[in-house]
Amino acid sequence: MATSLYRYIWRHTRREQIWMLVVVVVSVIPFFLSLNLPKLIINGPIQGEGFEGAGATVDYFRLTIPLPGFLGGSDHLVLLDGTPFERMEALFVLSSLFLLFVVVNGAFKFYLNTYKGRLGERMLRRMRYEMVDRVLRFPIRQFRRIRPAEVASMIKDELEPIGGFIGDAFVQPLYLSSQILTAMIFIFLQSWTLGAVAFAVTAFQAILIPRMRRRLLILGRERQLTARRLAGSVGEIIESMPTIRTNDTSNIVRARISEQLGRIFLIRFDIYQWKFFVKFLNNFLSQATPFIFYMFGGYFAIRGQIDIGELVAVIAAYRELPAPLKDLIDWDLMRLDVDVKYDQVAQQFDIDGLLDPATQAPIAASSERLDGGFQLIEATIRDDTGAALVSGVSLDLPLHQRLAAVGPLGDGAEVVAEALAGLAPLASGLINLSGRPLGAWPESVTGRRLAYAEPASYYPRSNLREALLYPLMHHPLHDARPATTRSESRMRTEALQSGNSLLDPNDDWIDRSALSPEPDEEIARIEQILVAVELRRDLTRFGLSSRVPEWLTAKAGPRIVLARKHLAARLREEKLDSMVERFDPGAFLDHATLMENLVFGAARQDEIAATRLLIRSDARRVLERLGLDRTLVEMGLKIAMTLVELFGEIGADDPMLRRMDIISPDEIDFYRQIVVRLGSSGRTAESDEDRGALIRLALSYVEPRYRLGLVDDTLRARVIEARTLFHETASQMVREGVEFHEPDRFNPAATLKDNIVFGRVANATPKTSARIDELLDASIDAYDLGPVVLRTALEYDLGAGAKRLSLGQQQKVTLARAMLKAPDYLVANRCLSALDADTQARILRSVLQLARDAGRPFGMYWVPSAPIETELFDRIVRFERGQLTSDSLADRSELVLSSSPGPQ
């Protein structure tokens, strides 16, 4: 990185800075002329100087150059003859000209500010991109020393003021100084005495105020460091939330955060005190100078030593001084501040051991398959303290050999796996891959021909398909597609001028050389691998509990309706139809909420938002029209009284309350207050807030689940009547947010399971439920809906960090996406540690069989976390205390213990 901010700015914006300097120099001319116009207007047309006689005229805009006397002849050279104006003409022309210069000066400011702003934003974008680029090239061990939230805070927040300063770095001091100097010269030309006063006050401000503001820099630096530590602490809280919850350490966390916030408060309060004191002093000096001008300028005007026009012009010119002077002082303070910020950020990102950019250069072509495996030669790996994790390991790993590395946890097998994946640098020795040092290979080879599966991969927020195909996203299909819209063209131009990547993230990035060019074969390949890692049952659950993707509904919708009818017929054949409450428009669903019975459809948005929308709009009007609103208010009050009686004395964190889905723990206090106001007095709810809350509670009620005896045949009939009226009178807004159930139509807002079952499974024993699931699977197979279930499951949202998956599911996905790369060599580092030994063995056998069937054998370095069957491997090596203690061919009848804990 550049050693100083100014060097960095000049390197990337040299042309733009020179152009702005040219514009500033040109802008001085109209600014000076605008200062002289008030004097001409007051002395000329207003006071009548030169217009004493009737019809007198005065020449304006005469341009001459003085000549020295030794030349003889005239003492000046006339470049432009003046234009004669009468008194009123001169007033209108000079005043209009003054207005024109105001516009011109404003236009110069507007142009410069816009140009600076765009330049600053481009440079801010460039800096952020370069910082992220450096993060991508950090040595792996650097990530063990930094906190992600702090790095994110530096890139997001601490670079912000630097970007805002870049446009002002060179042009702002010159522009402001030109305005100050122009105004000061003009004042001196009118009166040396008043000029000396203005110069003295200005110099005093320019020297004193910046010195007083230096303390603000120190406080600002302390504030920045404490804020960065706070961001890191908050990030740690989010990452360690399970640990906090399971160890009752939330209060020590609160205490530490409170201490950090207290430090920030004291620093910020000191900043406010000092800043406003400096501001008070600066404003006082700025306002005191006009007092001197009025007093002494008035004295000189009365004595005839200066005319009124000159005095007004001096005061008007001085009025132009405080703003640029203040801005210049502010600029100097900002310069010092951003210098400090740049140095602090540069220190964090300018580190040794960065990867060569050529290592990560984008390469579109698929890499050739490796023709050789790994070779470790006296490899030694140390941790950050210098302690040896592995010492002097020499090991040959042929390309197509399956090797198991066993040994106690932490005794070296895992570290060697990390080294093979390029994640643990060697302290000494060498690792060769296919005859070349591992570090000499670009990531376009190691990232495509090698696969690494670890026990705790991090997954960014994405769906299952993106998570699986992420290792295949190497390069877009098109290098540079032509821009189709003006917005795209502008985005590409700005990316080029900001030094950002020109690759299109919205293009197709999937390297299908590892899959298949045909979409159907691609899905089949993904399904094969997911079945091999035993994710089939999870996939079915994900798919059935999700909505069918919109792009698939036209093709799959008719078959889903046929599968619905097929399932209904099979249920009738086996006399299981009584176990399913069908979505019958004329029937009440006992195992659905009153809201589901009333709406009889599926919401396109989340359930809570849809409920509030319906209560506020059409459904509320239907309830009021049929008198059901009063019934539901009374029903909601009874439910609230029961809940308060059962849970009123326990806290919101009680596990029993958290198992209730009719009410959230945070709402118990709110309903307790309603019960206190209304329950004992027998009054009805009068406020809209109370009535809405009680209706919402009643609409979430399910009789078989809560068994309070609140739903009878009369209420069922009234709800069905309300359903019919609601469907007839629903507004367009509601119809856009809700899809109603219809027996012969596919519902795109409902889940796939709801579309096929078309009802609720009720009163079923575990055996009956299992049989219904079998019939459901049979209906899916009968109409070839397996790919639809899979494609729907691939759209399943994993959540932040794949929190919606268990650790075992995450590990299966990690191994699956490693297999999807069709690698030449697989490094598996205890990648199935969350699973039991039998499951690990089954998955390993399935993965190896799949590779053989596909004709894509690969080498393997497998670090097991449970006892392994040696027949699955060609070779077994053992590590103990960082040393390679044994290396032998696998015994086909032997069971080798990994000497490590079981599932973790």
N, C-alpha and C positions, 0 to 999 in steps of 0.2 A: 504494500500500500504506500501511497505518497506520504512522505515524512511530515508534511504540513498541509493544512486545509487549503491554503492559497495555492500551493503547488498543484494540488489535486484539481482545484477549480480551473486554474489556468491551462492545465493539460487538456481538459475536456471541453472548455467553453471559450477558447482563445478568440475565435472569430466573432462570436456573439458579444463578448466583452468589448472588443475594439469597435464594433458597430454601434453599441450603446454609447461609447465615449464620443463618437462622431456626432450622434444625435444630441448629446448634452451640450457639446460646444456650439452647435447650431442654435440650440434653444436659448442661449444667453442673449442673442441679439434681440428677439422680440421682448424678452423679459426686461432688458435695460430700457428699451423704447417705451414700454408700458409704465416704467417709473417716472419718466420725464413728462408724460402727457398731462398728469394732474397740474403740474406747474404751468404748462402752456395754457390749459383751460382756464385756470383761476386768474393768472396775470393778464391773459389776452381777452377773450370774449366776456368773462364775468366782470373783471375790474375795468375793462375798457382800454387797457394800455395799447396805444397805436391806433385806436378807433375814435380819437377825440373829435374829428370833424364829421360833418354829415356825409354819408356815402363813402367814408374812408375804408380802405382795404389794407390788409397786411399779408405779405407773402409768407406762406408756410411750405414746408418740405423742401427748402433750399439746401442743397448739398454742395459744400466747398471743401477744399483742402488748403491749409495755410502753406505759404511759400516763404523761404528765407529772404531777407532783405538784400543780401549781396547779389541776388540774381537780377535785381532791378525790375522795374515795371510793377505790375500789380502784386499785392501782398497775399493773394489767394487765387486758387484755381477753381473755377465754377464747373462742377460736374453735372449739376441739375438745377435749372432755374426753378425758383419757387412758384407756387400757384397762389394768386391773390384771392382772398376771401373777405367778404364783408363780415360784420360782427356776428350776426345770427348764423350766417353760413358757417363761419369758423366754429361756433359753439356746437352746431349739429355734426359737422364733419369730425372735429376732434373727439367729441364724445362717442360717436359711432366707431371711430378708430380705436378708442380706448376699449370699448366693448369687444371689438374684433381681436385685440391683443389678449384680452382676458380669455376668449375662446381658444386662441392659438396656444397660449401658455397652458391652458387646461388640456388641450389636445396632446401637447408634448408630454405632460404628466401621465395622461391616460395611456398613451402609447408605451412610454417607458415602463409604467407599472404593469401593464399587461404583458409586455415582452419579458420583464424580469420574473413575473409570476410563472409564465410558461417555462422559462429557462430553469427556474428553481424547482418546479415540479418534475421536469425531465431529469434533472440531476438527482433529486431525491429518489426518483424511481431507479436511476442508475445505481445509486449507492445501496439502496435496499437489495437490488438484484445482486450486486457484487457481494454483499454480506451473506446473503443466502447461498450464493455460489461458493463462497469460502466455507460456510458450514457444511456444504455437501462434500468439500474436499478436506475437512478436518481429519487428522489421524484419529482412528477409532478410540484410542484411550483418552483423547481430549474430552469425549462425551461423558466420561466418568468423573470429570472434574467440574463440569458446568451444570447449572440448573436450567432446564429448558425455558422456564418462564422468564428468567433473567435475559437470556439471549433474545427471546421474542420481544421483551420490553425494550431492549436496546434497538432492535431493528425497527420496531413499530413507533416507539415514542421518542427515543433519544436522538434519532436521526431527523425527526420532524423539524426542529428549529434550525438544524444545519441546512436542510433543503430550502427553508424559507430565507436563509441568509445568502445563499449562493448567488441569486440574481442581484443582490445588493453589494456583493463583495468589492467590486471595483467601481461600478458606476455611481453607487449611492453617495460615497464621500465626495466624488468629483462634482456630482450634480448639486448636492447641498452646498458645497463650498463655493461653487460658481454663483449660486443665488446669494449667499452671504457676502461674497466679495463684490458682486455687482451692486448690491444694495449699499454696501459700505463705501465704495468708490463714489456712488451717486451722492451720498450724504456729504462726503468730503468736498465734492465739487460745489455743493451748495453753501456749506459753512465748515471751515476747519475746526472751529470750536465745538460745534455740535457733533462733528465727525469724531473728534477726540473723545468726547463723552461716550458716544455709542461704541467706539472701539474698546475703551477701557472696561465698560460693563460686559461687553461680549467676551473679551479676553478673560475676565474674572470668572464668568460662567463656564467658559470652555476649559479652564484649568481646574477650578475648584470642584465642579459637579462630578466630572469623571473620577477624580480621586476619591470623592465620598462614596461613589457607587462601587468602588472596587470591593468593598466589604460584601456587597450583594453577591458578587461572584463566588466568594468563599461559602456563603450560606447556600447559594444555589447548587454548588457542587455537593455539599453535604446533603441537601434535599434530594438530589438526583441519586446518590448512592443509597440512601435509606429507602427511597421509593423502589429502586431496583431490588433491594433485599426483600422488601415487602412483596413485590411481584413473585419473587422466587419462593417465599414462604407460602403464599396463597396457592401457587402451583403444587407445592409439596403437600398441602392439605388435601387438595383434590385427589392427588395420586395415592395418598395414604389413607383415604377415608375408611376402607374396611378395617385397617389396623386401629384407627381412632375409635370406631364404633365398638370393636370387640375388646378393647382394653380400657374403656372409660377414661380416655385421655383428652376429651374435648375441652375440658376446663383449663388444662395447662396450655393447650393450643390457644384458647382465648386469651390467657394471660400474656403469652408471648406476643400475640398480635397486638394486644392493648399496649404493651411496652413499645413496640415499633411505631404504632400510631402516635403514641405520646411524644416520641422523639421527633417525628415528622411535624407534629403540631407546634412544638417549641421552635423548630427551625423556621417553619412558615410564618409563625407569629413575629419572630425577629425580622424576617424579610419584610413583612408588612410595615412594621414600625419604622425601619430604616428607609424603606422605599418612599413612604409618604412624608417623612421628614425631608428627604432630599427633594421631593416634588414640591413641598411647601417653600423651601428655600429658592428653588429655581423659579417658581411662579412669582415670588416676591421680587426677585431681581428683574424679571421680565416686566413687571408692572411698575417698578420704581423708575425705570428709565423714561417712560412717557411723562412722568411727573417732572423730571428734570427738563425735558424738552418744552413742556408747556410753560414752566417757570422761566427758564433762561431764554428759550426761543421767543417767548412773548416779550421778554425784556429787550432782546435785540431787535425785534420787530418794532416795538414802540420807539426805540432809539433810532430806527431807520437803518440799522446795520444789516438787516435782512428783510426782504419783502414777504408779504403774506403767502404768496404762491410758493416761494422757496420753503417757508416753514411748513406749510401743508404737505409739500412734496417730501420733506425730510421725515415728517411724522408718518406719512404713508409708506415711505421706504423702510423706516424702522419697523413698521408693523409687519413687514415681510421677513424680518430677521428672527424673531423668537421661534417660529415654527421650524424653519430649516436648521436653526441652531440646536433646538431640542432634538430634532430627528438625527442630527449629526452626533450628538452626545449619546442618544439611544443606540445609534449604529455602532459607535465605539464600544459601548457596553456589550452589545450583542456579539461583536467581533471577538471580544475577550471570552465571552461565554461559550460561543460555538467552538472556539479554538480548544477550550478545555474539554468540551464534549467530544470533539473529534479525536483528541488525543486519547481520551478514556475508551472510546469505542474502538479506535485503531489498535490499542494495546490488547483488547480482547480478541480481535480477529487477525492480527498480524502475528502468527505463531509459526514455529518451525514444524517441518514435517508435512506441509500441505501437499496434497496430491497434485501432480502435474495436470494442468487442464486437458492435455492431450489424452490422458488416461480415460477421461469421461467424454471425449468428443463424440457427438452424435454420428452414428454409422447406420445407414439404412440396410445395407446388405447383410444377409444372414451369415453368421460366422461358420467357418468350416469345423467339422467335428475334430476333436482332439485325437492325436495319434499316439499318445503316451500318457502315463499316469504321473503320480507324485513321487518325488524322491526327497527325503529329509536327510541332510548331512550335518551331523553334530549340532542339531538345532537346540538352542537354549532360549527359553522365554522367561522373562522376569515381570513382576508386577510393578506398580508405581513406586513401591518402597525399595526396590532392588532385590527383593527376595526371589530366588529361583523357583518357578512353577514347574518347569521341565528343564532337565539338564542333559546335554549331549546325546540327544535322541537321533539315531540314524535308522531310517526305515524306507523300504521300497514299497510303493503301492501301485501295482500294475493297473492298467486302465479298466480291465474287465473282471477284476478280482473283488469278491465280496469279503470284507474283513470286519471282524467284530473286535472292538477295543474295550476290554473289561478292566475293572479295578475299582478301588474305593473312590467314593465321591471326592473330587478335589485333588486326586493324586496324579493327574496329568492327562488322562484320556480326553477330557473335555477341552483342555487348553490346546492340545494338538488339533482337535476338530476346529476350534476357532482359528488356529493358525492356517489350516488348510483352506478355510474360507476367507482368509485375508483379514481377519478381525483381531488377530493377536500378533503384533510385530515381533520379529526375532531380535534378541539381544546379541546373539552371535550364531554362526552357522548359516545354513542355506536351505531354502525350499525351492525345488525345481518342479515345474509342471510342463510335461511334454518336452523336456530338454532345455527349457528356458527358466530363469528365475521367475517365481510367481509374481513379484512386483513389476516385472517387465511387461506382463500381459495387460492389455487395455481391458477395461470393464466390459467392453463389447464382446470379449471372449469369456472372461471369467464369470461375468454376470449372466451369460447365456448357456455356456457349456457346463457350468458347475451349478449344483443346487445345494442349498444349505437349509436344514430344518432344525430349529431350536425349540426349547420347551416353552418359551414365552415371547413369541413374536408380537410386535405392536401393530395393530390394525387401525389406520385412520378411519374416520366416519365414511362408510361406503355400504353398498349392498354386497350380497354374497358373490355375485358374478364378478364385480370389480375386484373383490378381495382375492378370488381365485386366479383371475387373469392378470393381476398386477405384475407378476414377474415376467409377463410376456410383452409389457408395454415399453419397448425399447426405442422405437422411432416411428413417426407417423407414416402412413402409407404414401402421402404426397410430400415432397420436399417443400414446395411453395405453391400452393394453389392460388390462382388469380382471385383477387378480391371481388366478391359479387355485389357488395353494397358499399355505399360511401363510408358507413361506419367502420366496416372491416378495413377499407383502404386507409382510413385515418389511424386506426389502431395499429396497423402494420407500420405506417410511417413513423408514428411515435415510438414504437418499439425499436425501430432501426436507429432513430436519433438518440434514444436513451441507452443504447448498447445492450438491450434485452434480447432474449431468445426470440427468433422469428418462427419457431415451430408452432403449429396450430394445435392447442390442446384439445380442440373439439373434433379433430380428424380421427381416423381409425388408426389406433396405435398397436393393435394386437398383431404380434408376430405369429402368423398362422402356420409357419413352417413346422412348428412343434405340434400343431393340432391337425386341422384339415381345412382346405379352402372352401369346402361345402358346409353351410351352416348346420344342416342336419347331422352330418358326420362330426362336426365340432361338438354339438350337444351330446352326441353319443359317446365321444371320447371323454368329455367331462363327467358324464354319468358313470362310465366304467370306473374312473378313478375314484369318484365319490363313493361308489359301492365298495370298492376295494378297501377304502379306509373306514368302512362301516358307518357312513353318514346317510345311508338310504332312509332309515326310519326318521331321522331328523329332517331330512329333505322333504319327506312326505308331510310331516307335521308343519314345517314352514310353509310349504306350498298350499296345503289345505286351509291354513289359518290366514292366508294373505289374499289380496285381490288379484285377479288375473290382470296382467299388464294390458294397458289400453290397446297397444299395437297387436295384441293377440286375440282380443275379444271377437272380432268379426269372423275369424277362422274357427275359433274354439267354441264360441257361444252356442251354436246349434247342437254340437255334439254333447255339450254339458247338459243341455235340456233333455236330450235323449238318454244320457246316463242317469239323470234324475228320474225319469219314468222307469228305466230299467231297475234301479234300486228300489223304487216303490213296489214294483211287481215282485221282486225277490223277497222283500220284507213281508208282503202279503202271503207269498207261498210258504214261508217259514213261520207264519203267524207271529211276526215280530213288529207288525205295523203299529200295534198299540203302544210300542215302546218309543215311537217317534210322534211328536206333535207337529203335524204338517202346517205349513203356512197357508191356512185356509182363510180367504177373505171374509168368510162369514162365521168364523169360529174364534173363540178366545184362547190364547195360549197361556196355560197355567204356569209354565216354566219360563216365561218371558216377563220382563218388567212391564209395568203399565205404560210406560213411554213407548216401548217396542210394540205393544198391542195397539196403542193409539196411532202411531205413525205407520206401522206395518210396512216397514221399508228399511233401507240401509242408508246411512249418511255418507256423503262423499268426503266430509271432513271428519275431524276427531269427534268422539261421542259427546264430550263435555261442551264443546263449542256448538255442536248441532242441537243439543238439548236447550241451551240458552237461547239459541236462535228461534227454536220452535215455541218456547214458552213466551218469548217476547212478541211473537207475531201470530201466525194463523192458528196454531194450536191453542193459544190462550183465548182467542176470540171464539173458537169452537167450544171450549170448555165453559166460557161465560154464557154462550148462547143456550147451551143445554143444561146449565146450572150445575155442571160437574165441578166447577172451580170451588164452590163452597164445600162440596163433598170431599174433594181432595185436600182442601185446607184442614178440615176436621180430621181426615185420615192422617195427614202429615203431622198434626199436633199429637195424635195418639202414638204415632211411631216415635216422635221426639220424646214424649214423656216416658215411653218404655226404655228408650236408649239412655236417657238421662238417669233413669232409675237404676239401670244395670251398670252403666259406665260413668255416672256423674262424679263419682269420687276418685276415679283413677285419672292419671295424667294422659296427655296426648301420645306419649311414647309407649304406652302399655301394649304388649304384643296382642292381647285379646282384641283391643280396639282396632289394631292395624289389620286384623283378619276380616273386619267388616267392610264390605264393598258398597254398602248403602250410604255410608257416611265416611268422610275422611277424618282422621284424628284431629286435624286443625279446626274442624267445624263443631266439635262437641261443646266448646264453651259458648259459641254463638247460639246453638239450639238450647243450651241450658238457660241462657238469658230469655229466649222466647218462652220457654216453659214457665219460668218465674213470672213473666209478665202476664201470660194468658192461662196457664194451666190451672192454677188454684182459683182464679177469679171467674172463670167461665166466660170471659170476654172473647170475642172473635178478633181475628187479626185484622187490623185496620190499615197498617202501612203496606205499601206495595212491596217493600223489601221483605217483610215478614211473610206476606202471602206467597210471594214468589219462592222463598226458601222452603216453605212448607209444601207447596205444590211440587217443587223439584224433589223433595224427599219422598213424597207419596208416589211420584212417577217412577222412582227407582225400586219400588217394592215388588217382591216376588213371593207369593203366598207359600208355596211348598218349601221355600228356603228359610223364611223367617217365622212362619206359622203363628201369626198373631190373630188370625181369624177375621181379617179386615176385608177380604174379597168374597162377595156372595154372588148369587146368580143375577140379582138386580144390577149390581155394579158391572158385571160382565156384559150384560145386555146393553147398558148405557155406554160402555166403552166401545162396543162394536158399532153402536149408532154414531158415536162421535168419530170413529174411524171413517165411516162412510161419508159423513159430512165434511170431514177434513180433506179427504181425497177429492171431493167435488169442488171445494172452495179454495184449495191451496193456491197461493200466489205463485207467480213465475219465479220469484227469488227462492221460495221453498222448493219448488220443483227442480231448480238447478242444484240445490244442495242435498236433496233426498231422492233416492230411487225407490219407488214402491214395488213390493213383491207382487208378481203376477205368475200364476201357475205355468204358463206356457212361454214365458219369456226369461231370457238370461238377465240377471241383475248385475251390472258392472260395478256397483258400489258395495256389493256383498262379498264375503269371502268365498273362496272356491268350495269349501265344505258346505257352507250355507246354500250355495247354488245347487249342489248335487243332492244333499240330504233334504233340502227345502223344508227345514223344520228344526225342532229341538229334541235331542235324545232325552227321554224322561223315564224315571223309575226303573232304570236298567241295572241289573246285577253286573259285576265285573265280567262274568262269563258271557252274558248277553251283549254287553258293550263290545267285547272282543269279537263276537260273531258279527255284530253290525259293522265293525271295522273291516272284517274280512269281506263282507258283502259289498262294502263301499269300494274296497280295492278291486274286487271283481268287476264292478260297474266301470271303474276307471279303465281297467284293462280291456273290457269289452268294446269300448269306444276309442281305444288308443289315446287315452288322455294322460298317459304317463309322461310324455314330453311336455305337455301343458303344465302338469304338476311341477316338473323339474324347472321349466322356464319361470314359472311363478315363484318357486322357491329361490331361484337365483336372484330375484328382485328383493329378497328379504333384507330389511335394513338391519345391519349388525349393531348399530349404535356406536357411540364414541368409544374407541379402544376395543371394539367387539364385545362390549359389556353384556350384550344380549345373548352371548354364547357362553357356555360353561368352559372351564379351562380345558377339559377333555375335548370338547368340540373345537375349540381354537387350535389345539394341537393337531387334530385330524385335518383341519383346513390347511394348516401350515404344511403338513406332509403332502396333502393332495396338490397344493399349488407347486410344490417342489417337483412332484411327478409330472405335472402338466408341462413343465419345461422340456421334457424328454431329454434329461441331461446325459452327459457322458460320464459324470461322476457325481454321486450323491454323498454328502456329508450329513449324517443324522446325529445330532448331539443331544441324547436323552430326550428326543422329540416327542415321545409318548409317555412321559413320566407320570402323567395324571391318570393313566389307565392301568387296569390290572394286568398281571403277567399273561393270562390267557388271551386277553384282547390284543395285547401287543404282539403276541406270537401269530395270531390269526391275521392281523393287519399286515405284518411283515411278509407272511407267506403269500397273501393276496397281492401285495405290491410286486413281489418278485415274479409271481406267476403272470401278472399282467404285463410286466416288462418282457418276459419271454414270449408270450402270445403275440405281442405287438412287434416282435422282432427288433426291439431296441434295448439290448442288454447294456448295463452300465456298471461301472465300478462303484464300490460302496465302502465307506468308513462309518460303521454303525457303533455308536456308544450306547449300550443298553442300560436301562434303569430297572431291569428285572432279570431273573434267570432266562437264558436263551437256549434254543435248540441249536446245537452246533451243526446239524445237518443243513441248516439254512445258509451256512457260511463256508467259504473256502479256507479261511485262515483265522486264527485267534491270536491276539497279542494282549499282554497284560502290563498295566502300569501300576507301580507302587512308589510312593514318595518321590514322584517326579522322574522316575527312572523306568526305562523299558526293561522289564524283568524276564519276559518270556515271549517267544515268537515261534508259533508252530502251526502246521496244517491242522484243520479241524478234524476231530474224531466224529464220525458220522453217527455214533451211538451215544455220545456224551451230552450231558446237560451242564452248561457252564454257568456258574453264578457270577453276577456282575459285581458282587461284593459292595453293592451300594444299596441304599434304602430302596424299598419298593416304590409303589406309585406315590408321586409327590404332588 
